[in-house]
Amino acid sequence: MEKLKVGVVGAGWVSQVIHLPLLKKMTDIETVAISDRDKAKAKNVASRFGVSRCYGNLDEMLKFEDLSAVVICSSTDAHKEHAIMALESGKDIFVEKPLARKFSEAKEIVTSATKEKRKLMVGMNNRFRPDVMVLRSIVEAGDLGKIFFVKAGWLKRINTDSKWMTKKEKSGGGVFIDLGIVMLDLSLWMMGYQDVKRASAEMYKHTMSGVEDSCIAWCRMANKATLSLEVSWAFHAENDFFYCDLIGTNGSASINPLRICRTIDGNVVNLTPMKQDTFHNSYLKSYENELKHFFGAVRGLHPVISTGDEAVKRMEIVDAIYRSAKSGKEQHITKNK
């Protein structure tokens, strides 16, 4: 199989810890270049991961490199510029979450992808966790009945992976646009991507001044199901807490650890698989599965999962949640146009 030539934009944490190590392992992928606004940093990272060339901006990389795809890992404020630039140069793109800081930016990116007829995938790695894929198949088969309530959360100790994430002008927000959007996507994925009709939220700034460090949000779905989300960067505990609980008319299930129960002939039966990966292994596998899926889509082997259109819908909900927290009022969500 001919190798796909890939360029990476952004030499920060997610590139160095996740994407570049995985790309280096893939025998059908050649990472030919890295670009970062800090060219010295790009040069150092390129050297560490055996990447031949580095650039101080994406424009130069696109001009001089013959790429099949671009993996965008820059800060969120640069996503629109980088995504549209790559799309207009005829490249398929993978963009780390979130796609943009707000709905309007996400819409511009998706409009460009449609116009240029290029593939756009947004990084939502939790869809590709082995335990999530098992549970998703159970839900799709109807074994839990109608899912009418989902409660999900990600609570982390006081720490953020990148300082720019706490600057609203760069990130678009605080913990909700970082962790909340992940749990929102996972929950919607489990619920078959039902439309959200109403959303409300409370946000707190106990440890930060510019952005929220904690958020509790509620969503009412078109099919009258309910979604509850809680996320925090200020969780006072030894370990982080990540979970997604589903309650259906015929059973219930949860993630981390995976548990599945359903009622059969009036009896509650435990359907949980005996063998399970650790959270750490599931986390790493999710990113590997995600990238493999993207490159398979680039090769035309299957459609993209976690599309730009879904990202636009997510950002519409995210915007509504921020409006609710600011106004103190529930927000109605109209179908985006």
Buried (B, 14 or more C-beta within 10 A) or exposed (E): EEEBBBBBBBBBEBBBEBBBBBBEEBEEBBBBBBBBBEBEBBBBBBEEBEBEBBBBBBBBBBEEBEBBBBBBBBBBBBBBBBBBBBBEBEBBBBBBBBBBBBBEBBBBBBBBBEEBEBBBBBBBBBBBBBBBBBBBEBBEEEBBBEBBBBBBBBBBBEEBEBEBBBBBEBBBBBBBBBBBBBBBBBBBBBBEBBEBBBBBBEBBEEEBEEBBBBBBBBBBBEEEBEBBBBBBBBBEEEEBBBBBBBBBEBBBBBBBEBBBBBBEEEEEEEBBEEEBBEBEEBBBBBBBBBBBBBBBBBBEEEEBBBBBBBBBBBBBBBBBBBBBBEEEEBBEBEEEE
